Amino acid sequence: MEKIMCPNPQCGKVFMTREEIVGKRIKCPYCQNVFLAKKEGENPLMPNQTFSAPTAISVFKKENLGIIVRYAIFIFACVIAQFFIQFLPGTDIIIWKTTLGNWINIGLSVVIFLVLICLLIPLKQTATYYLGLVFRKGKLFSQKPELQIAVSSVSMNLILLVFIAVIYWSILPSILSSLRILFGFNPTLFKFIKLGVTIVGIIFLIKIILSLRPLFRDWSESITNRATTLTEKMASTSCPSCGTKNNLEAKFCSSCGKPI
């Protein structure tokens, strides 16, 4: 492992990375700036390289939490309204091939969709900030930038996957059924639309699985090392005189020569 220092004057964090990474372009797990990795003490700057302002991983934006909470409450209220709209008087009035209740449901579905889109950026910034805290405090990630990048990628793709799932199960059925009533579209067309959304969701799921490979590799190496250490302890015995570990079948110590 080699120590790498981020050349960003607004960051300057030092982290550990594998030796083969030295000499290649990497992204700082703290400020997200890309630079040429060199050993600590060497100049990692590239010609004409500049640095951007601190990213959301190092800046806490209190307003993002307020936006997320307010929008989440608003979405929950819209979903509840969609459920109870059918019990309100007057919603069964026919307006251009469908009922007033269906029109209200379509409007609420569109509003939920737009609010979810507005939530993506605050969610990403907030998740990035808290991931940065985990990386700085957690012993598992603090010296392993490849794991930090993997967890960040998984988190971002997971947010998008949840976004797609909400659209698929909550918004899309209401909009498609209403459009079929209004314009008489072929049901086969709606099946293809649902299939397209499903394929997009599967793509994000595959990206999440692929992003988990460094984590699985690290866990596999950790389990292998522990198993190897345990096997070596079980397959050896200590000399009562000098404490040197010897093979279980050894009769004399390999260090002091005394009988075991």
C-alpha positions in Angstrom: 0.0 0.0 0.0 1.2 3.5 -0.8 0.2 6.9 0.8 -1.3 9.3 -1.7 -2.0 13.0 -0.9 -4.7 14.9 -2.8 -3.1 18.0 -4.4 -6.3 20.0 -4.1 -5.4 22.9 -1.7 -9.0 22.8 -0.4 -8.7 19.2 0.5 -5.1 17.9 1.0 -6.3 14.6 2.4 -3.9 11.6 2.6 -5.2 8.1 1.9 -3.9 4.7 1.2 -4.1 2.9 -2.2 -2.6 -0.1 -3.9 1.0 0.2 -5.4 -0.3 -0.5 -8.9 -2.5 2.6 -8.8 0.6 4.9 -8.5 1.2 6.6 -11.8 -2.4 6.4 -12.9 -5.2 8.9 -12.8 -7.5 8.5 -9.7 -10.3 10.3 -8.1 -9.9 11.7 -4.6 -12.5 9.9 -2.4 -13.0 13.1 -0.3 -13.2 16.0 -2.8 -13.8 14.0 -6.0 -11.0 15.8 -8.0 -9.1 13.7 -10.5 -5.3 13.7 -10.5 -2.2 11.7 -11.3 -1.5 9.4 -8.3 2.1 9.7 -6.9 3.7 8.8 -3.6 3.3 11.2 -0.7 5.9 13.9 -1.0 6.0 13.9 -4.8 4.3 16.5 -6.9 1.0 15.0 -8.2 0.0 18.0 -10.2 -0.5 17.6 -13.9 0.2 20.4 -16.4 -2.5 23.2 -16.4 -4.4 21.3 -13.8 -7.0 23.3 -11.8 -9.3 22.5 -9.0 -13.0 23.0 -8.6 -14.7 24.3 -5.5 -15.3 21.8 -2.7 -18.0 19.3 -3.6 -21.0 18.2 -1.6 -18.9 15.5 0.0 -17.2 18.1 2.1 -19.9 20.7 2.4 -23.1 20.1 4.4 -26.1 21.7 2.9 -28.8 22.1 5.5 -31.4 23.3 3.0 -31.2 19.9 1.2 -32.5 18.1 4.3 -35.4 20.6 4.5 -36.2 20.0 0.8 -36.1 16.2 1.1 -38.4 16.3 4.2 -40.9 18.7 2.6 -41.0 16.9 -0.7 -41.4 13.5 1.0 -44.3 14.8 3.0 -45.9 16.3 -0.1 -45.5 13.0 -2.1 -47.0 11.1 0.8 -49.9 13.5 0.9 -50.4 13.1 -2.9 -50.4 9.3 -2.6 -53.0 9.4 0.2 -55.1 11.8 -1.9 -55.0 9.4 -4.8 -56.4 6.6 -2.6 -59.2 8.7 -1.1 -60.2 10.6 -4.2 -62.6 7.9 -5.2 -64.7 8.4 -2.1 -65.3 12.1 -2.7 -68.7 13.2 -4.0 -68.8 14.5 -7.6 -65.6 12.7 -8.8 -67.8 10.4 -10.9 -68.7 13.2 -13.3 -67.7 12.4 -16.9 -65.3 14.9 -18.5 -64.1 14.0 -21.9 -64.3 10.2 -21.9 -63.3 9.7 -18.3 -64.3 10.8 -14.8 -63.2 13.8 -12.8 -61.6 11.4 -10.3 -59.4 10.0 -13.1 -58.3 13.5 -14.2 -57.3 14.3 -10.6 -55.4 11.1 -10.4 -53.5 11.9 -13.6 -52.7 15.3 -12.3 -51.4 14.0 -9.0 -49.3 11.3 -10.8 -47.7 14.0 -12.9 -47.0 16.2 -9.9 -45.4 13.2 -8.0 -43.2 12.5 -11.0 -42.0 16.1 -11.2 -41.4 16.3 -7.5 -39.3 13.0 -7.6 -37.2 14.5 -10.4 -36.6 17.6 -8.2 -35.6 15.4 -5.3 -32.8 13.6 -7.3 -30.1 16.3 -6.9 -30.7 17.0 -3.1 -30.8 13.3 -2.5 -27.5 12.7 -4.3 -25.8 15.6 -2.6 -27.0 14.5 0.9 -26.1 10.9 0.3 -22.6 11.9 -0.9 -22.0 14.1 2.2 -23.0 11.3 4.6 -20.9 8.8 2.6 -18.0 11.1 3.0 -18.5 11.1 6.8 -18.6 7.3 6.8 -15.4 7.2 4.7 -13.6 9.5 7.1 -14.7 7.8 10.3 -14.9 4.2 9.3 -11.8 2.1 9.6 -13.0 -0.3 6.8 -13.0 2.5 4.1 -10.6 5.2 5.3 -7.6 3.6 3.7 -9.3 1.9 0.7 -10.3 4.4 -2.0 -11.5 1.6 -4.3 -14.1 0.6 -1.7 -15.1 4.2 -1.3 -15.7 4.6 -5.0 -17.6 1.3 -5.1 -19.9 2.2 -2.2 -20.6 5.7 -3.7 -21.5 4.1 -7.0 -23.8 1.6 -5.4 -25.5 4.3 -3.4 -26.1 6.6 -6.4 -27.4 3.7 -8.6 -29.6 2.5 -5.7 -31.3 6.0 -5.4 -32.0 5.9 -9.2 -33.3 2.3 -8.9 -35.7 3.3 -6.2 -36.8 6.3 -8.3 -37.6 3.9 -11.2 -39.4 1.5 -8.9 -41.7 4.3 -7.6 -42.5 5.3 -11.2 -43.2 1.8 -12.3 -45.5 0.8 -9.4 -47.1 4.1 -8.3 -47.2 6.5 -11.3 -47.0 4.5 -14.5 -50.2 2.3 -14.1 -52.4 5.3 -13.3 -51.1 7.4 -16.3 -51.2 4.5 -18.8 -54.7 3.3 -17.9 -56.1 6.9 -18.2 -54.4 7.4 -21.6 -55.9 4.2 -22.8 -59.4 5.4 -21.8 -58.9 8.8 -23.3 -57.2 8.0 -26.6 -57.9 4.3 -27.1 -54.2 3.3 -27.4 -53.4 -0.3 -28.1 -52.7 -2.2 -24.9 -49.7 -3.7 -26.6 -48.1 -0.3 -26.7 -48.4 0.0 -23.0 -46.8 -3.4 -22.5 -43.8 -2.2 -24.5 -43.6 1.0 -22.3 -43.6 -1.1 -19.1 -41.0 -3.4 -20.6 -38.8 -0.5 -21.4 -39.0 0.8 -17.9 -38.3 -2.7 -16.6 -35.2 -3.0 -18.8 -33.9 0.4 -17.5 -34.4 -0.9 -13.9 -32.5 -4.1 -14.7 -29.6 -2.1 -16.2 -29.3 -0.1 -13.0 -29.5 -3.3 -10.9 -26.7 -4.9 -13.0 -24.6 -1.7 -12.5 -25.1 -2.0 -8.7 -24.0 -5.7 -8.8 -20.9 -4.8 -10.9 -20.1 -1.9 -8.5 -20.1 -4.4 -5.6 -17.2 -6.4 -7.0 -14.4 -4.5 -5.0 -16.4 -5.1 -1.8 -16.8 -8.8 -2.5 -13.1 -9.0 -3.4 -12.1 -7.3 -0.2 -14.3 -9.5 1.9 -13.0 -12.6 0.1 -9.4 -11.6 0.8 -10.2 -10.9 4.4 -12.0 -14.2 4.9 -9.1 -16.0 3.1 -6.5 -14.3 5.3 -8.3 -15.2 8.5 -8.8 -18.8 7.4 -5.1 -19.1 6.5 -4.1 -17.6 9.9 -6.4 -20.0 11.8 -5.1 -23.0 9.8 -1.5 -22.1 10.5 -2.3 -21.9 14.3 -4.1 -25.2 14.2 -1.2 -26.9 12.2 1.6 -25.7 14.5 2.7 -26.1 18.1 4.8 -23.7 20.2 8.1 -24.7 21.8 7.8 -24.7 25.6 11.3 -23.3 25.9 11.6 -20.5 23.4 8.0 -20.1 22.1 8.9 -20.7 18.4 6.1 -22.2 16.4 6.9 -25.6 14.9 5.1 -28.2 12.8 2.7 -30.5 14.7 4.8 -33.5 13.8 8.1 -31.9 14.8 9.9 -33.6 17.8 12.5 -30.9 18.3 12.4 -27.2 18.1 13.7 -25.7 14.8 15.1 -22.7 16.7 16.6 -23.9 20.0 16.8 -27.7 19.2 15.2 -28.7 22.5 12.6 -31.5 22.5 9.0 -30.3 22.2 
